[in-house]
Amino acid sequence: MGVMRSSETVQPAISVRSATANRGSLSHLLLQIRRRWQLYLLLALPIAYIITFAYIPMIGAQIAFRDYTVAGGVWGSEWVGFAHFERFFNSYQFTRLITNTISLGIYLLAVGFPIPIILALSLHQVQALWFKKLVQMVTYAPHFISTVVMVGLILQMLNPRFGILAQLTTALNLPQANAMSRPELYQSIYVWTDIWQHMGFSAIIYLAALTNIDPALHEAAVVDGASRFQRIRHIDIPGIMPIATMLLILNFGNFINIGFEKVLLLQNPVNTSVSEILDTYVYKIGLASPTLDFSYATAIGLFKGVIAFLMVVVANYAVKKMGQESLW
């Protein structure tokens, strides 16, 4: 009986202490907000933006489980469950869309992820400041060109009559070839032009990480007789590895979310068999088709989002198992 009374007395005491601690934490948080209200005010705008354009639209994802009609609206349309998902899984285009999306995403990730790292490591070793700034400007500039303009430049360069490729083949007495009419070249054209456009801008974060490495490490390595390649391997690469692993995890989630603008603009009737991906298909059946099948398009988009989320979880788990820095 005495033990029971003591335990009954301890539990209310614990509850009182936890409630007091919660009130103390809340008071401390309010005090911090009052002292640094300017910073929290700056933070309020991006938070409001994310909530408005990222979280609130998730309510509309339920039309993937409804037979959406404009008259019925999001809440009034008939509930059909997983019918649209089954329709997509049983579609004759399912295998082709998944294959094209995954192959293009893996190609872009495998080539596009290491090249900015190599560029940053190379620029970090350049001693001539004017040359370093020149290379940075040349590699950064294409990032600020819009996708439509960039595709226009690509099509002009690959024009079989007066493009750069046509002039080179003519000068070398090689047979003329229209690269955009060869489906096997489509993914390479997309990936390498994307790298050309974005590698300089993607290298910025690695350059910032390299500048945070203690110069004393390089000085000690030089004294010990380490070569430049050895210093890159044992000092620079480990120094940027945490940020590289985080970006790799995020890229794993985005490799299936390629986007449709550039893919769509580079499409033509000849290369559609390899260029049709999930994003372009969703755009065509959801907005460009006369039927405007919103529910079917939303179901495909939701399926793609779930796959991207699972890829992030798997990549984060794999990186954590390897002992590297993970997102959570």
C-alpha positions, -999 to 999 in steps of 0.1 A, spaced: 0 0 0 28 24 9 45 17 -25 12 24 -43 7 57 -25 42 68 -32 38 61 -70 5 79 -70 22 109 -54 52 108 -79 31 108 -111 12 141 -103 46 156 -94 60 146 -128 30 160 -146 34 193 -128 71 195 -136 65 187 -173 37 213 -175 60 238 -159 88 230 -183 64 234 -212 53 268 -200 89 277 -195 99 267 -230 70 286 -245 79 317 -225 115 314 -236 104 311 -273 81 341 -270 110 360 -254 133 351 -283 107 361 -309 103 395 -291 140 401 -290 146 392 -327 113 400 -342 130 415 -373 145 381 -382 112 363 -376 94 389 -398 118 382 -426 112 345 -421 74 349 -422 73 357 -459 90 325 -472 70 304 -447 38 319 -460 49 313 -496 56 276 -488 24 271 -470 4 289 -497 19 273 -528 32 239 -515 10 227 -486 -25 242 -493 -25 228 -529 -21 193 -515 -58 195 -507 -65 192 -544 -45 160 -546 -77 142 -536 -91 146 -571 -67 117 -580 -93 95 -561 -123 112 -575 -139 115 -609 -134 152 -610 -159 175 -627 -159 213 -628 -195 214 -617 -189 191 -587 -157 207 -577 -130 191 -555 -153 180 -527 -185 173 -547 -170 150 -574 -177 113 -572 -152 92 -552 -137 64 -573 -108 53 -551 -78 39 -569 -95 36 -603 -73 62 -620 -41 45 -606 -53 11 -619 -60 27 -653 -25 41 -655 -8 9 -643 -27 -11 -669 -20 15 -697 1 4 -726 22 35 -721 30 28 -685 62 8 -692 75 33 -718 69 63 -696 85 48 -666 115 36 -686 120 70 -703 117 89 -671 140 67 -651 167 63 -678 168 101 -685 169 109 -647 197 84 -640 217 96 -670 213 132 -658 222 123 -622 252 101 -631 267 127 -653 254 160 -640 262 154 -603 300 149 -604 308 175 -631 300 206 -609 322 190 -582 351 185 -606 346 221 -619 347 234 -583 378 214 -574 395 226 -606 387 263 -601 398 261 -564 433 251 -576 436 279 -601 461 305 -590 455 332 -617 426 352 -603 416 367 -637 414 333 -654 394 319 -625 369 348 -627 367 344 -665 359 307 -662 333 314 -635 316 340 -657 315 318 -687 302 288 -668 276 307 -647 261 328 -676 241 300 -693 222 293 -661 204 327 -664 192 319 -700 155 309 -700 146 274 -711 128 286 -742 158 306 -754 182 278 -745 162 253 -766 162 277 -794 199 279 -793 202 241 -792 180 237 -822 199 264 -841 232 247 -833 219 213 -844 201 226 -875 210 202 -904 213 231 -929 232 260 -912 239 249 -877 274 245 -861 272 207 -864 263 209 -901 292 233 -908 316 210 -890 305 179 -909 307 199 -941 342 211 -934 353 176 -925 336 160 -956 314 139 -934 278 129 -942 251 153 -931 230 141 -902 200 156 -884 207 149 -847 171 158 -837 158 131 -860 178 104 -843 159 91 -812 190 75 -798 207 109 -795 178 126 -777 188 119 -741 225 128 -747 215 161 -762 192 168 -733 217 158 -706 249 174 -720 231 207 -728 216 207 -693 251 203 -679 264 231 -700 237 254 -688 238 246 -650 272 232 -641 287 266 -633 259 276 -610 258 242 -593 295 245 -585 290 277 -564 280 257 -533 310 235 -536 333 265 -540 318 279 -509 325 247 -490 361 246 -503 368 281 -490 358 270 -455 385 243 -454 413 253 -430 444 265 -452 467 251 -425 457 216 -437 471 223 -472 502 240 -457 509 210 -436 503 187 -466 527 207 -487 554 205 -460 549 167 -459 555 165 -496 519 159 -508 512 165 -544 483 186 -556 462 156 -565 469 141 -531 457 173 -514 426 173 -535 419 136 -526 426 137 -489 417 173 -480 393 190 -505 371 160 -513 365 150 -476 359 187 -468 330 189 -493 317 154 -487 290 164 -462 274 190 -485 278 166 -515 260 138 -498 231 161 -488 228 173 -524 230 138 -537 201 128 -514 180 157 -527 189 149 -563 178 113 -558 144 127 -550 144 150 -580 158 126 -606 122 114 -614 110 150 -613 128 161 -644 103 187 -655 85 191 -688 96 224 -703 128 215 -720 118 179 -727 86 191 -743 103 218 -764 129 193 -777 103 168 -787 93 161 -823 73 133 -839 104 113 -845 119 112 -810 86 109 -790 92 72 -783 122 81 -761 113 117 -750 78 111 -736 82 111 -698 57 113 -669 58 151 -667 51 157 -704 24 130 -704 7 146 -674 7 180 -691 -7 166 -724 -36 146 -708 -43 172 -681 -41 205 -699 -33 200 -736 -59 173 -745 -95 182 -754 -109 160 -726 -89 177 -698 -87 146 -677 -76 163 -644 -82 132 -622 -61 109 -643 -33 135 -646 -33 141 -609 -32 104 -601 0 101 -623 15 131 -606 7 118 -572 23 84 -581 54 102 -592 56 122 -560 53 91 -539 82 75 -558 103 106 -554 97 106 -516 106 69 -514 138 76 -533 148 103 -508 141 80 -479 162 52 -495 191 75 -504 191 90 -469 192 55 -453 220 44 -476 241 75 -469 235 71 -431 246 34 -434 278 45 -451 286 68 -422 281 101 -441 261 132 -432 223 126 -438 193 148 -438 177 132 -408 
